[in-house]
Amino acid sequence: MKIIEKIIDMQDVMKIEKETGKKIGFVPTMGFLHEGHQTLLKEARDNNDIVVLSIFVNPLQFGPNEDFDAYPRDILRDEQIAKNMGVDYLFYPSVDEMYKDEKTTIIKVEKRVDVLCGKHRPGHFDGVATVVMKLFQIVTPHKAYFGMKDAQQVAVIDGLINDYHLPIELVRVETVREEDGLAKSSRNVYLNESEREKAPKLFQALCLGRDKLADGEKAIHEVKKGMEEFIALQTGAKVEYVEIYAYPTLEELTSPIREGKFNIIIALAVKFSKARLIDNIVFSYNKGE
Ligand code: PAF
């Protein structure tokens, strides 16, 4: 595995690899790799000639009161994981390398950001879209891999690729779950024993909502209410939001839900004593046509 810190060097090696017809799979991350990242890397390894992993904690996507400085970093451990997963190139630029020139443009995300987590983190997705656009220009991958645990981020990247006609296939990788259904997350360690036992109920609540819609419930507010009550009763945790939108447009669905065939996302954020957990499911809805 080759570690590359300079943009120009990364562009040079990618040019050479592509000239010899190699297919490039790209996994952008902020490092501190966990099982979710490893699933993305495995998918990329299985389906491309060359795998590029980037590790860059992007200051642009952190708000003034967020944890940019405290964000966990462990490059030596990450390097080892990357090697084990068969990564060919690890792109590891400094903040200065990525943002050394004063910016003359920044990508402003106009849609899909005023809901879910974007509502609570103004400017976050502008920072994500800007850095991902830069990384795409540097790595020029054929395929880019993103985890559906961050479904809103995936929706934003989908918009970016379409708006700018980028010749990149967006590969959405399913959320990795524990055996009992709890979505894997570094934040699960903040759950105490009794909370950990109850936390799988979140996934059950998502399935409950999906099944109600599949069974013909047309009132979105009824589905949300049923889920909120289920979570409150089964976990005692505080529901921050339960939302249902069309996916990936993240357009509001009004009641009664429209007829047709489209994808739906049900997403939730719930606060336990120390952990704020998010989860979602995306599924195909097909009614009435
Ligand atoms: O999901 C992440 O780790 C980051 O938001 C990303 C896509 C690497 C951009 O900094």
Residues whose N, C-alpha, C, O or C-beta is under 5 A from the ligand:
A	BS01	PAF	P28 T29 M30 F56 N58 V128 V131
